[in-house]
Amino acid sequence: MPPKGGGSSGSGREIYFEFVVVGSSVKVTAIDSASGTEVVVIGPANAARSDLERLAMGKLERKLAQLGHGS
């Protein structure tokens, strides 16, 4: 399934989200276009897309901060 949506964090970075439904769960991958850094979160398939994006974005921001790529 191709990436769904794209957004930007407060730092002006472009973030891509990919959603893959696996049974009753959904795997959400968030990718930072500037660094290529990606993280994955898994949640219930019936969860709101915005909630899953927010969860993945938070995880990605923490990862970027650890790597020194944060805002």
N, C-alpha and C positions, 0 to 999 in steps of 0.2 A: 504494500500500500504506500503510495507516495506521501511525502510530508504534508501535513494538514496545517494550514495557517502559518503565520509568521508574526512576529511581534518585535517589540524592542523593549529592552529594560530601561530603567531610568537613566542609564549611562549612555544611551544612544546606540547601544549594540543591537544588532538584529538577531533575534532568536527564532529558531525553527522548531516546531512541535510535530511529532509523528505519533499517531494513535493507532494501536493494533489491538483489536478485540480478540481475546483468547478465552473462549468459554464465557464464564461469568465475570471475567476480569478484563481490564484494559491495561496495556503497557504503553506508557507515555515516555517518549524520548525527547529531551530538550537539547538543542544543539546551538552553541554560540558560533555565529558565522565568522567572527573575527579570529578566534583562536582554534576553532574546530573541537573545542571541549564539549563533551556530551555526558549527560546523566540519564538514568532511567528510574522511573517510579512505576509502581503497579497499584491499581486501585480497583474498586468495583465498577463493572461496566455500566451500572445505572447511576454513577456519580455524575455531578454536573461537570461539563467540560471545563468551565472556568475554574472550578475548584482543583481539578487535576492539573491544569496549566499553572495555577498559582503554586501548587505543591512542587511541581517540577522546576519552576522558575526559582523558588527559594533554594532548592537543592543545588541548582546550577550556580546561583550566586555565591553560595557557601563554597562550592568547589573552586570557582574562579578566584575567590578571595584567598583560599589556601594556596593556589598556584601563583598568586601575585598578579592576576589579571583583573582583579575586581575594580570597581569604580572608585 
